[in-house]
Amino acid sequence: MIFIKRFIKILLIVVVVLVSLQAALLIVLQFPAVQTAITRSVAKQLSGDSINGKLSIGKVYFVFFNKLILTDVSIVSTERSQHLDSLKLNYNQSDTLVAARKVSVSLLPMELNLQLGNVTVSDGVFNLQDEGERTTNLDRIFNLGKSTEKDTTQSSFSLKANSLKVNNFRFTLNNPEKA
């Protein structure tokens, strides 16, 4: 009998500790500074592994449970070469592929695919630059079109949005070969 009471007491303490840890984690994740630190860590990881550039995000606000607001978002090329330096010097090309002061995303319940509700991008710029040889800065930064082998595997990931709003946004196409 004493053994059962002691076991129940220990089990109750473990459950209380686990529930308290989860509650504390949810409370800590409510703070924008914590959200920003986590997002910057993810952006740094993506910058090194997935793209030939630097993804940077100023601040992050995650409004539980379905809204994400990012400020000062940019993707900037980090690659250097004589050809790229020549394009920048002679044709006023920029290292910035895309930048936005604010990106707001409403998230919908997820399954295997990421479904976005309304996406709003404000106060930004998209610089598409022809770099010759049928490549652009978009191809170079995201490693598009590099593989000669066809990928026969189906990707199970897809990204969809119900709506996209663009406010005060500038698009620049720089094509030095046609100039």
C-alpha positions as CSV (number, residue, x, y, z in Angstrom):
1,M,0.0,0.0,0.0
2,I,2.8,2.4,0.9
3,F,4.5,1.5,-2.4
4,I,1.4,2.4,-4.4
5,K,1.0,5.7,-2.6
6,R,4.7,6.6,-3.2
7,F,4.4,5.5,-6.9
8,I,1.3,7.7,-7.4
9,K,3.0,10.6,-5.7
10,I,6.1,10.3,-7.9
11,L,4.0,9.9,-11.0
12,L,2.0,13.0,-10.1
13,I,5.2,15.0,-9.6
14,V,6.5,13.9,-13.0
15,V,3.2,14.8,-14.7
16,V,3.2,18.3,-13.0
17,V,6.8,18.9,-14.1
18,L,6.1,17.9,-17.7
19,V,3.0,20.0,-17.9
20,S,4.8,22.9,-16.3
21,L,7.7,22.6,-18.8
22,Q,5.2,22.7,-21.7
23,A,3.4,25.7,-20.3
24,A,6.7,27.5,-19.8
25,L,7.8,26.7,-23.3
26,L,4.5,28.1,-24.7
27,I,4.9,31.3,-22.6
28,V,8.5,31.8,-23.6
29,L,7.6,31.3,-27.3
30,Q,5.2,34.2,-27.0
31,F,8.1,36.7,-26.7
32,P,9.1,38.3,-30.0
33,A,12.8,38.2,-29.0
34,V,12.7,34.4,-28.6
35,Q,10.8,34.0,-31.9
36,T,13.4,36.2,-33.6
37,A,16.3,34.3,-32.2
38,I,14.8,31.0,-33.4
39,T,14.1,32.4,-36.8
40,R,17.5,33.9,-37.2
41,S,19.1,30.5,-36.3
42,V,16.9,28.8,-39.0
43,A,17.8,31.6,-41.5
44,K,21.5,31.2,-40.8
45,Q,21.2,27.4,-41.4
46,L,19.3,27.9,-44.7
47,S,21.8,30.5,-45.8
48,G,24.6,28.0,-45.5
49,D,23.0,24.9,-46.7
50,S,20.2,25.6,-49.2
51,I,21.0,28.8,-51.0
52,N,24.1,30.6,-52.4
53,G,23.3,33.7,-50.5
54,K,22.3,35.1,-47.1
55,L,18.8,35.0,-45.9
56,S,18.3,37.6,-43.2
57,I,15.2,38.5,-41.1
58,G,15.0,41.5,-38.8
59,K,12.2,40.6,-36.3
60,V,9.6,37.9,-36.1
61,Y,6.2,38.1,-34.5
62,F,4.2,34.8,-34.3
63,V,0.7,35.5,-33.2
64,F,-0.6,32.2,-31.9
65,F,-1.9,30.2,-33.6
66,N,-2.0,31.3,-37.2
67,K,-0.2,34.5,-38.1
68,L,3.4,35.1,-38.8
69,I,4.9,38.6,-39.3
70,L,8.5,39.0,-40.5
71,T,10.2,42.4,-40.8
72,D,13.3,43.4,-42.8
73,V,13.5,40.2,-44.9
74,S,16.1,39.9,-47.6
75,I,18.0,37.4,-49.7
76,V,21.4,38.7,-50.8
77,S,23.9,36.9,-53.0
78,T,27.2,36.1,-51.3
79,E,29.0,34.7,-54.4
80,R,31.9,36.6,-55.8
81,S,33.5,36.3,-59.2
82,Q,35.1,38.6,-61.9
83,H,32.0,38.2,-64.1
84,L,29.6,39.3,-61.3
85,D,31.9,42.2,-60.3
86,S,31.9,43.3,-63.9
87,L,28.1,43.2,-64.1
88,K,27.8,45.2,-60.9
89,L,30.3,47.8,-62.1
90,N,29.2,48.2,-65.7
91,Y,25.4,47.5,-65.4
92,N,24.6,48.7,-61.9
93,Q,23.5,45.3,-60.7
94,S,22.7,44.6,-57.1
95,D,23.6,41.7,-54.8
96,T,20.0,41.9,-53.4
97,L,17.6,39.4,-55.0
98,V,14.6,40.3,-52.9
99,A,14.0,42.5,-49.9
100,A,10.8,43.5,-48.0
101,R,10.2,45.7,-45.0
102,K,7.3,43.5,-43.9
103,V,5.9,40.0,-44.8
104,S,2.7,38.9,-43.2
105,V,1.5,35.3,-43.5
106,S,-1.6,33.7,-42.1
107,L,-1.1,29.9,-41.7
108,L,-3.8,27.3,-42.3
109,P,-3.9,23.9,-40.6
110,M,-1.1,21.8,-42.1
111,E,-1.0,18.3,-43.3
112,L,1.9,17.2,-45.6
113,N,1.9,20.4,-47.6
114,L,2.2,23.9,-46.3
115,Q,-1.0,25.9,-46.9
116,L,-0.8,29.6,-46.5
117,G,-3.9,31.8,-46.2
118,N,-3.3,35.4,-47.0
119,V,0.3,36.5,-47.8
120,T,1.1,40.3,-47.8
121,V,4.5,41.6,-48.9
122,S,5.0,45.3,-48.2
123,D,7.7,47.9,-49.1
124,G,10.1,45.7,-51.1
125,V,12.1,45.2,-54.2
126,F,12.8,42.2,-56.4
127,N,15.9,42.4,-58.6
128,L,16.0,39.9,-61.4
129,Q,19.3,40.0,-63.2
130,D,20.3,38.3,-66.4
131,E,23.9,37.1,-66.0
132,G,24.4,35.7,-69.5
133,E,24.7,32.0,-70.5
134,R,20.9,31.7,-69.9
135,T,21.3,32.2,-66.2
136,T,19.9,34.7,-63.7
137,N,20.7,35.6,-60.2
138,L,17.7,33.6,-59.2
139,D,19.1,30.5,-60.8
140,R,22.5,31.1,-59.2
141,I,21.3,31.8,-55.7
142,F,18.8,28.9,-55.6
143,N,20.9,26.4,-57.7
144,L,18.2,26.1,-60.3
145,G,19.0,24.4,-63.6
146,K,22.4,23.1,-62.5
147,S,21.6,19.4,-62.7
148,T,21.7,17.6,-66.1
149,E,20.0,14.6,-64.7
150,K,16.3,14.5,-64.5
151,D,14.9,14.0,-61.0
152,T,12.4,11.2,-61.3
153,T,11.3,11.3,-57.6
154,Q,8.2,13.1,-56.7
155,S,8.5,15.8,-54.1
156,S,5.8,15.5,-51.5
157,F,6.3,19.1,-50.4
158,S,4.2,21.9,-51.9
159,L,3.6,25.5,-50.9
160,K,0.2,27.1,-51.7
161,A,-1.3,30.4,-50.8
162,N,-4.9,31.5,-51.0
163,S,-4.0,35.1,-51.8
164,L,-0.9,37.2,-52.3
165,K,-1.0,41.0,-51.8
166,V,1.9,43.1,-52.8
167,N,2.0,46.7,-51.6
168,N,4.6,49.4,-52.6
169,F,6.8,46.8,-54.3
170,R,9.4,47.4,-57.1
171,F,10.4,44.9,-59.7
172,T,13.7,45.4,-61.6
173,L,14.9,43.4,-64.6
174,N,18.5,44.1,-65.5
175,N,19.5,42.6,-68.8
176,P,22.9,43.8,-69.8
177,E,23.2,41.7,-72.9
178,K,20.2,43.5,-74.4
179,A,21.3,47.0,-73.4
